[in-house]
Amino acid sequence: MKVSLLKIISFCLVIFTIVVFFIALNIDNRYSTENIVGKKIDNFKIKFLSHDQTFENKDLSNDKYNLINVWASWCLPCKKEHPILMELSKEKNINLIGINFKDKKNNANKFLKDLGNPYNIILSDKDGISSISFGVFGVPETILVNTKQIIIKKFIGPLDTNDYKNILSIIHEK
């Protein structure tokens, strides 16, 4: 009798595990940040890369668009998008803010020295926690914020020439 009861309990446990497994497979748990577009940027405080003072959302430019780019020196796609950022830095009505993500200060400075610095402001998110307020879950990611601090576009992955043209059309429209 003990053997039969043990077999029944084991069988039920296996069936339960299989059912839970297949139910979990059908749950869509992808993290999406598309819902931040159209909303006001959250309050944030992030330290500058070069010193311990902090930059806050109230410090964002109100007379230019703000392009917030989250990058790292160890990120190969960040190197790929860097020429696009260098071109965008030539635009007068956009403020480029770089957030260095989970990186060492020396490596970040070397990256910018070697490839050029497109940023008006460089911030540092050493542990990756501050970037959560932007819905960032990897690098590179870029967020375009209008003069009213509303997020109008989010780019996941490296910026390309189509993204460049899209950004230019947005910041030049009247």
N, C-alpha and C positions, 0 to 999 in steps of 0.2 A: 504494500500500500504506500509506503514511503517513497518508493522508486516512482510509482505512478504520479503521485502528487508532485514530486520534484520535476518530473518530465513535463507535466502540465504547466507548472510555474515557469520553467525555463522556456517552453514553447510560447507562452503568453508574453514573456519578456522580450523574446526575439521579435515576435509580431509587433509589439508596441514600439520597439526601436525602429523597425522598418517603416511603420506608418509615420512616425515622427520625422524620420529622415526624408521621406517623400513629400510630406507636407512642407518641410523646410525648403526643399528644392523649388517649390512653386512660389515662395515668397520673394517679391521683388524688393531687395534691400539695397539697391544702388543709391549712392549718395548723390543728390542733385542740388546744384546751386542756382539753377535757372530762376528760381523764385525770388532771388534778390534783385534781379533787374526790374527797374521801375520803382524801387524803394529807396528811401533816404539811407545814406550810409550810416552804419552804427557808430556809436561813440567808440573811440579807440585811443590808446596811448602806446606809442612805440618809440623806443630810444633811437637816437641817431647812431649811425655806424661810427662816426668819428669822436663822439663825446657822449656823456651820460644824460644830457638833457632829453626831454621827450617831445615828440610831435603828436598833436592831437587832431581829431577831425575838424575842430574849429580853426586850425591853422591852414586848412586847405584853401587854395586860391578861390576867390569868389568872382574874379573877373576873367578867368581862363578855365578851360576844361582841365581836369586832373586825370592823368593816366597813371594808375598805380600798377607797377610791374613787380611781381614777386619772382625772384631769381636766386641763383646760387652759383658759385664758381665751379662746383663739381658737376653741374648740370649741363650735359652736352646740348640738349635742345635750347638752353639759354644762350649758348654760344652761337647757335644757328640763327636765333632771332635778333641777336645784338645789332647787326647792320640796319635792321628795320628801326630799332630804337634810336640809333645814331641819326638816321634820316628824320625821324619824328622830332628829335631834339632841335632841329633847325626851324621848326614851326613856331611862330610867335604866340599863337593863342592856345597853347597847351603847356601844361606844367607836368613834367615827368618826375614821378616819385618812385624810387626803387626801394624795395624791401628785400634785403638780403636774408635768405631763409636757411636756417640751420647750417650756418657756415662759420668759418673762422675769419676774424677780422683781417688778418694778414693775407689770406687767400682771396678774400673779396677785393681788397685794395689792389692786389697784383692783377686780378682779372680786369679791373677797370683801367689800370695803368697800361696793360698790354693791349686791350681792345678799344679803349677810349671810354670816357664817362658821358653817357647821354643824359644823366639824371640831374635835375635841379636840386633834388633833396634825396639823400641816401639814408635809409633807416635800417635797423638790424633786428631781426626776429630770431635770436639764437636758438630758442627752444621750439619755435613753430607755433606757439600758443596765440600770439597776437594776430597772426594771419587768419585765424579761425573767424574773426569778425568780418572778414571779407569773403568767407565761404571757400577759402583756399584749402585744397587737400593735396596739392602737389605743385611742382614747379616745371616750367614757368606757367604762370597765370597772370592775366592782365585785366584790369577793370577800368572802364572809362566812366568818369563821374562828371556831371555837368556843373555849371556855376551855382546851382541850387543844392548841390551835394546829393543829387539823385543818381543812382547807378543806372546808366543807360545802355551799357554793353559789357559783357564778360567774355573773355577769350580764354579758353582752356587749351594749353599747349603753346608751342612757339608761334609767335606772330609771323605771318607770311605776307607776300605782296598783296594778296586780296584783302587781308586784314588792314594793311597799311592804307590801301585805297578807301576802304570802308571808314576808317578813323578820320582820314582827311575829309571825306565827304560830310561826315557828321560835324567836325569842328569848323568847317567852312560854310555850312548852310546858314542862312540868315532867317 
